[in-house]
Amino acid sequence: MQLLQSNIVKAWIISVLLFIFLGAVVCLVAANPIEVKDAEEKTVVITSSERIVSLNGSTTEILFALGVGEKVVGCDASSSYPEGVREKLPSVGYQYGLNAEGILSLKPTLVIGRDDVKPPQVVEQLRMAGVTVLLLREPRTIKDVKKRLLTIGKAVGCEKKAQELNESLDADIKKLQAKLTLRKNKPKLKALFLYLRGTQTALVLGKDTAAAAMFKVAGVENAAVKIRGNKPMTAEAVVAAQPDVYVLFTTGLESVGGVDGLLKLPGLALTPAGKNKRVVAMAGQYFSGFGPRCGRAALDLFKGIYEVDGYFVATGEEKHLTQ
C-alpha cells in the first residue's frame, strides 16, 4: 500500500514538473516573437505560424518551398502550385473576393497575402479577431523576389531555407545573365503577352504588369510598351505592335484551341509572330508568380523566345515541391 502511494506521489510530481516545463517553453516562445516588415514597412509581430492561411498563389508556393506546407490550413483559388494543392486544402475564395468568416473558420494563427487583397475591410476584421495578418507587395524585380522570400522565411521560422532558395534563384539568374551577355550585340525580339479566356475575353498586357516585369528579366522587348496595365485586344493594336513572339498562359492558349485557334483571332496571323507561328505558352503561376521558380521561368522564357523556333511550352513542373 505504501509502495502504491509512493508511486502515485512520484507520478504526480513528474506531471507537475512536466506541466511547469511545458509552460516555461510556451512562455519562452511567447516572449520571443518574430518581427517582420510588411508592404508598408510596418512591423508585424508573429507569435505563432502553426496554422497559416495563404491568400495568393505565390505565397502558397513559397510556404511549400520553405517546407511548412503541413502548416498551411487554407489557400485562395489562385493557388495552383504545388500541383493539387488547391484541391487538397480548404478554399478561402479568390484573393480579390475574400470573406472574414471563411478564413476565421479555419482558426488561423497567421494569414499571409499580397497588399492589394480585397475587400480591405476583411483584413481589419481578421485583425480585430486577433489574427496576425502579414501583407506583402507582389515583387516585380529579382531583388524584391529575394526580399519577399526572406521575409516569409523569417515569419515562419525558416530563414535558412529561404536563403537556400535565394541561392538557387541566384544560380538561375547567373545562367540567364550569361545567355544575355552572349546576345548583348544582337537586337531584342519583341513579345506581346495576350491574356485569353476563350474568344470572349482577350486582353493585351502592357507596362506595370507581371508580364512586362518578366520580359525585362529575360531581356525581351515588350511590344505593348505604350499600354499601361491591360487593355482589350484589337486587331489593329496587335498588327501595329508587330510582335516577333506571342506569349500566353497555357490555359489561355488551350481556351482558344491551341496555336491554330490562336492565329484565327482577328489580326494575329498578320504579324511576324503569326506568320512564323512563334508562340510561347507558360503556366500562369510559373510565369507571373515571381516566386522561388522565377529564375527558371525567366530561363524558359528566354529559351522559348531566343532559342526555339515555332511553338514552345513550359509548365514549370519539372521539379515538384513537397511539404
C-alpha positions in Angstrom: 0.0 0.0 0.0 2.8 2.4 0.9 4.6 1.5 -2.3 1.4 2.3 -4.3 1.1 5.7 -2.6 4.7 6.4 -3.2 4.4 5.7 -6.9 1.3 7.9 -7.1 3.1 10.7 -5.4 6.1 10.3 -7.8 3.8 10.3 -10.8 2.0 13.4 -9.6 5.4 15.2 -9.0 6.5 14.2 -12.5 3.3 15.5 -14.1 3.6 18.8 -12.2 7.2 19.3 -13.3 6.3 18.4 -16.9 3.4 21.0 -16.8 5.8 23.6 -15.5 8.4 22.8 -18.1 5.9 23.0 -21.0 4.5 26.2 -19.6 8.0 27.6 -19.5 8.5 26.6 -23.1 5.3 28.3 -24.2 6.2 31.4 -22.2 9.6 31.4 -23.9 8.1 31.3 -27.3 5.6 34.0 -26.5 8.4 36.1 -25.0 10.4 35.8 -28.2 8.0 36.7 -31.0 9.2 37.1 -34.6 9.1 40.6 -36.1 9.0 41.3 -39.8 8.2 44.3 -42.0 5.0 44.3 -44.2 4.4 46.1 -47.5 4.2 49.5 -45.8 7.4 48.8 -43.8 5.3 48.5 -40.6 6.4 45.9 -38.0 4.2 42.8 -37.8 4.7 40.7 -34.6 4.2 37.0 -35.2 3.7 34.7 -32.2 2.6 31.6 -34.0 2.8 30.2 -37.5 1.2 26.8 -36.6 -1.9 27.4 -38.7 -1.4 29.5 -41.8 -3.9 30.7 -44.4 -2.4 31.8 -47.7 -4.3 34.5 -49.7 -2.5 34.1 -53.0 -0.8 31.6 -55.2 2.8 32.8 -55.0 2.6 32.8 -51.2 1.3 29.3 -51.2 4.2 28.2 -53.4 6.7 29.9 -51.1 5.3 28.3 -48.0 5.6 24.8 -49.5 9.1 25.5 -50.9 10.1 26.5 -47.3 8.9 23.1 -46.1 6.0 24.3 -44.0 3.2 23.1 -46.2 1.8 21.0 -43.4 1.0 24.2 -41.5 -1.0 25.7 -44.3 -4.7 25.1 -43.4 -6.3 27.1 -46.3 -5.5 28.8 -49.5 -7.1 31.0 -52.1 -8.3 30.0 -55.6 -5.2 31.2 -57.3 -3.0 28.6 -55.6 -2.1 26.3 -58.4 1.3 25.1 -57.3 2.4 22.6 -56.0 0.1 20.5 -58.2 -3.1 19.5 -56.5 -2.7 21.9 -53.5 -5.9 23.8 -54.4 -7.9 20.5 -54.3 -6.2 19.3 -51.1 -6.7 22.4 -48.9 -9.9 24.2 -47.9 -10.5 27.3 -50.2 -11.0 30.8 -48.8 -12.2 32.0 -52.2 -10.4 34.3 -54.6 -7.9 36.9 -53.3 -10.0 39.8 -54.6 -13.3 38.4 -53.2 -12.5 37.3 -49.6 -14.7 37.0 -46.6 -13.6 37.0 -43.0 -15.9 34.3 -41.8 -14.5 31.7 -44.2 -10.9 32.5 -43.1 -11.7 32.6 -39.4 -13.4 29.2 -39.6 -10.0 27.7 -40.3 -8.7 29.1 -37.0 -5.5 30.6 -38.4 -2.8 32.0 -36.3 -1.2 33.7 -39.3 -2.6 35.0 -42.6 -0.2 35.9 -45.4 -1.1 37.6 -48.7 -0.4 40.5 -51.0 -1.1 44.0 -50.1 -3.9 44.6 -52.6 -6.3 41.8 -51.3 -10.0 42.7 -51.5 -12.1 43.8 -49.9 -9.7 45.6 -47.5 -12.2 45.5 -44.6 -11.7 41.8 -44.4 -8.1 42.4 -43.3 -9.3 44.7 -40.5 -11.9 42.1 -39.4 -9.2 39.4 -39.2 -7.0 41.7 -37.1 -9.9 42.6 -34.8 -10.5 38.9 -34.3 -6.9 38.6 -33.0 -5.4 37.0 -36.1 -1.9 38.2 -37.3 -2.0 39.3 -40.9 1.1 39.9 -43.0 0.6 41.6 -46.3 3.4 41.9 -48.8 3.9 43.7 -52.1 4.0 41.5 -55.1 7.5 41.7 -56.5 8.5 42.8 -59.9 12.3 42.5 -59.7 14.6 39.7 -58.7 15.7 41.8 -55.7 12.2 42.1 -54.5 11.6 38.4 -55.0 14.5 37.6 -52.7 13.3 40.1 -50.2 9.9 38.5 -50.0 11.3 35.0 -49.7 13.4 36.1 -46.8 10.5 37.9 -45.1 8.2 34.9 -45.3 11.0 32.6 -44.4 11.6 34.6 -41.2 7.9 34.9 -40.5 7.6 31.1 -40.3 11.0 30.4 -38.7 12.7 29.1 -41.9 15.3 31.8 -42.6 18.0 29.2 -43.5 15.7 27.5 -46.1 14.7 30.9 -47.5 18.4 31.7 -48.0 18.9 28.4 -49.8 16.0 29.2 -52.1 17.6 32.6 -52.8 20.9 31.0 -53.6 19.2 28.6 -56.1 17.5 31.6 -57.6 20.8 33.4 -57.9 22.3 30.4 -59.7 19.4 30.5 -62.3 19.8 34.2 -62.8 23.6 33.8 -63.3 22.9 31.3 -66.1 20.4 33.8 -67.6 22.9 36.6 -67.4 25.5 34.5 -69.3 23.0 34.0 -72.1 22.1 37.7 -72.1 25.8 38.6 -72.3 26.2 36.5 -75.5 23.3 38.4 -77.0 24.3 41.9 -76.0 25.2 43.0 -79.5 22.1 41.5 -81.0 18.6 43.2 -81.2 16.0 42.2 -78.7 12.9 40.4 -80.0 9.5 41.9 -79.3 7.0 39.8 -77.4 3.3 40.5 -76.9 1.5 39.0 -73.9 -2.1 38.0 -74.6 -4.4 37.2 -71.7 -7.2 35.0 -73.1 -10.2 33.2 -71.7 -11.8 31.8 -74.8 -12.6 34.2 -77.6 -14.8 36.4 -75.3 -12.0 37.7 -73.0 -8.9 38.9 -74.9 -6.5 41.4 -73.3 -3.1 42.8 -74.1 -0.8 43.3 -71.1 1.4 46.3 -71.2 3.5 48.3 -68.7 3.2 47.8 -64.9 2.2 44.1 -65.2 3.9 40.9 -64.2 4.3 40.0 -67.9 6.2 43.3 -68.5 8.4 42.6 -65.5 9.2 39.1 -66.7 10.0 40.3 -70.2 12.6 42.7 -68.6 14.2 40.0 -66.6 14.6 37.8 -69.7 15.9 40.5 -71.9 12.8 40.7 -74.1 11.3 43.9 -75.6 7.7 44.5 -74.6 5.7 45.0 -77.8 2.9 46.7 -75.8 5.1 49.3 -74.1 2.7 52.1 -75.0 -0.1 50.4 -72.9 -0.3 50.7 -69.1 -1.9 47.7 -67.4 -4.2 45.7 -69.6 -6.4 46.8 -72.5 -8.9 44.9 -74.7 -7.1 43.2 -77.6 -7.9 44.7 -81.0 -6.7 43.5 -84.4 -5.4 47.0 -85.2 -3.3 47.2 -82.0 -1.8 43.7 -82.5 -0.8 44.5 -86.1 0.6 47.8 -85.1 2.7 46.3 -82.3 4.4 43.9 -84.8 5.5 41.3 -82.2 8.0 38.7 -83.0 6.5 36.3 -80.5 3.2 35.8 -78.8 3.3 34.8 -75.1 0.3 33.4 -73.2 -0.6 31.3 -70.2 -1.0 27.7 -71.2 -4.7 27.8 -70.1 -5.3 30.8 -72.3 -3.9 29.1 -75.3 -5.9 26.0 -74.6 -9.1 28.0 -74.3 -8.9 29.1 -77.9 -7.9 25.8 -79.4 -4.1 25.9 -79.4 -1.8 27.7 -81.8 -4.1 27.1 -84.8 -7.1 28.6 -82.9 -5.0 31.5 -81.7 -4.0 32.5 -85.2 -7.6 32.6 -86.3 -8.3 35.5 -83.9 -8.5 38.9 -85.8 -5.1 40.3 -86.8 -2.9 37.7 -85.1 -1.9 35.9 -88.3 -0.7 39.2 -89.8 2.3 39.9 -87.6 5.8 38.4 -87.7 4.8 36.2 -84.7 1.7 35.0 -86.6 3.4 34.4 -89.9 6.2 32.4 -88.2 3.9 30.7 -85.7 6.1 31.9 -82.9 4.2 31.2 -79.7 5.4 30.7 -76.1 3.0 29.3 -73.6 3.8 29.1 -69.9 1.9 28.0 -66.8 0.3 31.1 -65.2 1.8 30.7 -61.7 5.2 29.8 -63.1 5.4 32.8 -65.4 3.8 35.5 -63.3 4.1 34.3 -59.7 7.6 35.7 -59.1 8.2 33.0 -56.5 11.1 30.5 -55.9 10.9 29.3 -59.5 11.0 32.7 -61.3 14.7 32.2 -62.2 13.8 29.0 -64.1 10.8 30.7 -65.6 12.9 33.5 -66.9 15.3 31.0 -68.4 12.4 29.1 -70.0 11.1 32.4 -71.4 14.5 33.2 -72.9 14.7 29.8 -74.4 11.2 30.0 -75.9 11.9 33.3 -77.5 15.5 33.2 -78.5 16.5 29.5 -78.7 13.4 27.7 -80.1 11.6 28.2 -83.4 7.9 27.8 -83.5 5.8 26.7 -80.5 7.3 26.4 -77.0 5.6 25.4 -73.8 6.9 25.5 -70.2 4.8 24.2 -67.3 7.4 24.6 -64.5 6.5 21.1 -63.3 10.0 19.6 -63.8 10.6 19.8 -60.0 7.7 19.3 -57.6 7.6 21.0 -54.3 7.0 18.8 -51.2 5.9 19.5 -47.7 
